Amino acid sequence: VPDTKRQAVEKALRSLVVAAEVDTPGYSRAQFGRPWADIDHNGCDQRDDVLARDLTRVRRSGRCTVTSGVLADPYTGAAIRLTRATADQVHIDHIVALSSAWREGAADWSPGRREQYANSLANLLAVTADANLKKSDQDAADWQPDGADRQCAYAHRVVAIKVKWGLTVDENER
């Protein structure tokens, strides 16, 4: 990682409010609105937008629906070909999980802001199902991708998301 980028991320990390996660009752996925809502108003749902962005050799049915492509998992480096038969092997991960965001400030947001967050392309990443299930809703203190380069990229994404959305970070995660 170039020094200037690392320094920018470290500065951003220092700007985050350090606070213990609050066990705020009431979390459910439904609190974050419609899954894959077309918040960018391009006529395609966010899942297809993420697949089109993160896969190579993308094929579509119509203008939006991604039917095939190749994923290079940013968490593991594994390559997987997305087809109708393998569709369940490619997941869309919330880099900062919804339940984690809930405990870090999203419980106080309006329903509209939570829906925007849940469908923000900056917080969505196509990954293998295995990687997504292993990560689950853990934060960066409890889960990291494989390899130093992937860990760095993941940390940069987490910090950027938390800064953008005003989420807190606990001492362990920081």
N, C-alpha and C positions, 0 to 999 in steps of 0.2 A: 504494500500500500504506500503510495507516495506520501512523503512527510506532510505536505500541505493538506491532503485529504484527511490523513490521520489526525492532524491538529484541529481541523474543522470539526471532525466527529467528536474529539475529546472536548472541545469547547461546547458543542451542543449538549454533550452528556452532562457537563458541569452545570448547564442551564436548567436541567430538569429538577423538579422538586423531588426531594428524597422524602418519602413517607411510607409508613407501613401500609400494606394493602388492607383495605377496609372490607370486612366480611359483611357487605351490604345485602340484606335479604332481597329476594324478588327477582334474582337473575333467571332468565330463560332466553333461549334463542329468539323467541317471539318478541322480546323487548327491543330487538334490533331491526324490526320491520321485515319487509319482504326479502327473502333470499334472492340474490342475483338481480335486484331491481336495476333497471336501466337508468342509473343516475346521471350518466353523461349524455343521455338523450340522443344516442346515435342509432336507435332502433334495434340494437342487439343487447341481449342480457349480459350482465357482467361476467358470468362464467365463460361465455363464448368469447368475450373480449379478452379475458385472461388467457384462454387457450390459444387464441390467435396471436397474442403477444409473445407467449412463452414457448410455444412449440415451433419447430421448423417443419418444412415440407407440409404445410397446412393445406387441407382440402376442406371445402365447405359444401353444404347443401343449401342452396339459396345464398343470400347475401350474408347471413349471420352464423348459422349453425355449423360449428366445426365438427367434421365427421372423422378426420384422421390427421395424423401428424406425428412428429417425433419429439419426445420430451427428454431433455438432459436435466435430470433432477438437480436443482441447485443445492439441495441438502446432502445428497449422497454421491452425486456424479453418475448414478445409474442412468442408462438410456432405456427408454421404453417406447414402443410404437403404439400410439393410440389408434384403435379401431373400434368398431361397434363391439367386438368380442372382448376387448381389453379396457373398455371405457371405465369399468369399476376400479382399475388399477391406477388411474390418474385422478387425484383429488385437487381441490383448490384449498390452499391453506390460508387462514388469517394469520399473518406473521405475528402480530400481537393479537392473541386469541380474544374473542368476544368476552368470555368470562373473566379473563385477566383485565381487559379494559374496564369492565364493569367495576372491578375491585379497585381500579386505579383512577376513577373519576367519571366514567361513563354512566354510572347509576344516576348522576345528577344532570345528565344531558336531556334535552328534549327528545321525544321519539324520532323526530325528523333528523336530528343530528346523529342519533344512533344508527338510523338506516343509512345515512350517508357514509358513516364510518364502516359499517359492515360491508358495504359495497364499493369502498374506495379501492381503485386499482392499485394504489401505492401500498395497500395492506394485503393484497391478494397475490398469491403465487402458486403456479401449477407445480405440483410435486407428486412423487409416487404415493400411493395409498399407504404403503408400509411406513414411509417417513412421516406422513401426516398422523397416522395412528400412534406412532411412537412419541411424537411431539405432543399430541393431544392439546390440552390447554395450558401446558407448562410455560413459564416465562423463561427468559434468557439465563436466569440463575440456575434453573433446573434442567434445561435441555439446550444442547448445541448441536449443530450439524457436524458431519464427519469432516475432519481436516481443517487445518489452520486457515487456509484461504476462504473456505466456505464459512467458517466461524466469523471471520472478519466481515465478510459481505453481509452475513445475517445480523451481526451487531450493528453495522451501519444502518441497515434497514430498520431495525428495532428503534434505534435512537431517533432516526428521522421521523418515524411514525409517532413516537411519543412526544417529540417536540411539536410537530404539526398539530396534533390533537390535544395537547396540554395534559397528557397523562403523566402520572407520577411514576417513580421508580423506587423500589425498596432498596435498602442498603446492600443486600445480597446480590440483587440484579445489577446494581450500579457497578 
